[in-house]
Amino acid sequence: MSPLQTIGSYETKTHLADVLRRVSAGEGFTITQRGEPIADLIPAGQSQRRRSSAAASKMMAFMQLVHSEQKVGSGVDIDALLDDGRD
């Protein structure tokens, strides 16, 4: 997924039709007000994909950390931990 472009709220309001066309074509924007991010404008349906992708990345990082810290014979059963988390 490409990074979001930053656009001010005034520019968004002034060029709304163009911004919406670009979003429809797959672009995304972070809308700012006085330089502070206030909203992300992304194509419909992309929000869930972004959350899923972020969750998968966090899980992979956690698994790598656990694996790198796990010592032989430590008795940690990753599969059991995952099963417990499904309840």
C-alpha positions in Angstrom: 0.0 0.0 0.0 1.3 3.4 -0.9 1.8 6.1 1.7 -0.9 8.7 2.1 -0.3 12.1 0.7 -0.8 15.1 3.0 -3.3 17.7 2.0 -4.7 20.7 4.0 -8.4 21.0 4.9 -8.8 24.2 2.9 -7.2 22.6 -0.2 -9.4 19.6 0.2 -12.5 21.7 0.4 -11.5 23.8 -2.6 -10.7 20.8 -4.8 -13.0 18.2 -3.3 -14.2 16.8 -6.7 -10.6 16.3 -7.9 -9.6 14.8 -4.5 -12.5 12.4 -4.6 -11.6 11.4 -8.2 -8.1 10.6 -7.1 -9.3 8.6 -4.1 -11.6 6.7 -6.4 -8.5 5.9 -8.6 -6.7 4.4 -5.5 -4.9 7.4 -4.0 -5.1 8.2 -0.3 -4.7 11.4 1.7 -4.1 12.5 5.2 -6.1 15.7 5.7 -4.5 18.3 8.0 -5.8 21.3 9.8 -3.2 23.9 10.8 -0.5 21.3 10.1 -2.0 18.6 12.4 -3.4 15.4 10.9 -7.1 15.1 11.5 -8.4 12.4 9.1 -7.3 9.8 6.5 -9.3 9.7 3.2 -8.8 6.4 1.5 -10.7 4.3 -1.1 -13.7 2.4 0.3 -12.8 -1.0 1.7 -9.2 -0.1 2.1 -9.5 0.6 5.8 -10.1 -3.0 6.7 -7.2 -4.2 4.5 -4.9 -1.6 6.2 -6.0 -2.9 9.7 -5.5 -6.5 8.7 -2.1 -5.8 7.2 -1.0 -3.9 10.3 -2.3 -6.7 12.6 -0.4 -9.3 10.6 2.8 -7.3 10.7 2.5 -6.9 14.5 1.9 -10.7 14.9 4.9 -11.5 12.7 7.1 -9.1 14.7 5.9 -10.7 18.0 6.5 -14.2 16.7 10.0 -13.3 15.6 10.7 -11.8 19.0 9.4 -14.8 20.9 11.3 -17.2 18.6 14.6 -15.2 19.1 14.2 -15.2 22.9 13.1 -18.8 23.1 15.7 -21.1 24.5 15.9 -24.8 23.8 13.9 -26.7 26.4 12.1 -23.6 27.7 8.8 -25.4 27.6 6.9 -22.5 25.8 4.3 -24.0 23.4 3.5 -21.3 20.8 0.6 -23.4 19.4 -1.0 -23.6 22.8 -0.6 -19.8 23.3 -2.2 -19.2 19.9 -5.1 -21.6 20.7 -5.6 -19.8 24.1 -5.8 -16.5 22.2 -8.7 -17.8 20.0 -11.1 -18.1 22.9 
